[in-house]
Amino acid sequence: MPGLGDATRGRLLFGGDYSPEQWPPDVWEEDVRLMREAGVNLATVGVFAWAALEPEPGRFDFGWLDTVLGLLHDGGIGVALATPTASPPPWLGHRHPETLPQGPDGVRRHYGSRNHYCASAPPYRRAALAVTEALAARYAHHPALRLWHIGNEYGTTCHCGHCAERFRGWLRARYGTLDALNAAWGTAVWSQRYSTWDEVTAPLTVQYIGNPTQDLDYQRFGSDLLLECYTAERDAVRAHNPAVPVTTNFMDLYRPVDGWRWAEEEDFVSLDTYPDPGDPGAALRGAMSKDVMRSLGGGPWLLMEQSPGAASWRPVSTPKRPGLNRLWSLQALARGADGVLHFQWRASRQGPERAHGALLPHAGPDSRVFREACALGRTLAELSEVDGLLGAPVAADVAVLLDWESWRAAELPHQPHAGFGYVDRLTEYYEPLWRANITCDFARPAADLSRYKLVLAPNLYQVTPAVAAGLRSYVAGGGTLVLGPFSGVADQDERVHIGGWPGLLMDVVGVRVEEHWPQASPGTIWQEWAEPRGAAVVESAQGGPLDGRPMVFRHEYGAGIAWYVGTVPAPDALAGLLARACAEAGVRPVLPDLPPGVEAVRRGGVVFLLDHDSGACEIRPAA
Ligand code: GAL
């Protein structure tokens, strides 16, 4: 199987989305000249070019793309060629309205934007495969081609009849019989029992609250359905040239597609990330999504999109201050990326994204932003020469459990606290380690965790027998586990565990939770009525409705330690607790005693020091 190394060919990648179809041909030569000046070595072409490639059904126009790829190749610039299937041309929706996605209210979304497709509609699937096939047949051996970029930011949902039909097929494969489906969905509640398969639909707008397990299964199905679109296109391009690596671009931490499952189908993982330059937590969030990407693919990944400046979809689209794009680009390299690409190369003159940042802004090459782009290009060229960086792994002693199953289920409607966000919990646990310059991987709950000294499970809502068995043996074998609140609550069908929480892990943490106690008040949003069952009480509530009750527990289990945190602690308290867990587990920072605001990451033979907001500081290598 090819990998990212087949695309990088020994150089860190630098560039961005390039949309020549938005510009007259006389601009293309200037583009290539300026790309060379900036040190761009990869352009992502064709992401939204379906209408330009196939102006009428079945009539392909590749002339312009031949010219563009030829110009890029002659300029020494590689191409990430996209299948354009995220944005069908109007002729598809006009001729086949069933290809337009339908909301749960039955209303269809019209064309006139992008992502307006139903992943189940046969005419969409046929047309998407046809344009993919035609592209692959023509360009799979083009000398400029470095990688295939399938679709764009998969995540579209639809609730139409075609989807219902596919959903029923998916459910039959999962449950076998209608009786099993009725049992899993708990349809005894509210007279929801299905008597024939034909009665089963996608979740639709209902009078009151819908069935949570139907919702959960539809989320699982939605991820699988889109994955099927991706793999169909991947297989089509691979068939023409198996040596070219294939990827699709993920959006940060994004619930609709199960990153673990998807990453298995990619030759490498790529990320689109747009932290808000006005957000004081942007560097933290950026670090976290970059660590997630490295972990999903288990190796080097590609930063496919970031904005060199503003992101125009924000209510206030503040640009990046001087140096910020460089800093965040280096953060990506530090955390395992082998390339830094942008949305986009040249700023659009028209259309919804005319106010979006670009490497080549409306002001032209005589601009701060373009000069910064050139400087970044030079930096990446220099770093390509550094031994032990390109392709190198990032070592981590800590794993944070990331579980799409728990994420979907914990955020279903009518959980105890509507504002209890899964990613918020992950971020709270990740943050103190990031501040302490302790590198974390993310891991699947069912993964082999034995190489980690410390495992954090900030909100392991769903615990299956297999996951419980894995965590039990991890702790028994000498590992340290920190289990956060609202964990071990339900099984895979959203059937609540009886007899106390965290269900199958009660004996491991030595705690039994009787009640979840969410609060609307400021202070903590969540506490639990819990009793130790073998664990030592480390912290108790101070004030509030559960004043004096135990909240944080530490349990020696086998050769290891299991902590249970039955609350959302104040940041300082959580930082203290995790510092103790790290110290006991022998987890050390990349470098100790750095000034606040300086991030340190070791990748291969290189230590990156990233100054986010120290003001100014001097760090000397140890004597
Ligand atoms: C991404 C998308 C790009 C562009 C960008 C703007 O979601 O893939 O095509 O729209 O956002 O920030």
Residues whose N, C-alpha, C, O or C-beta is under 5 A from the ligand:
A	BS01	GAL	E153 A311 F343
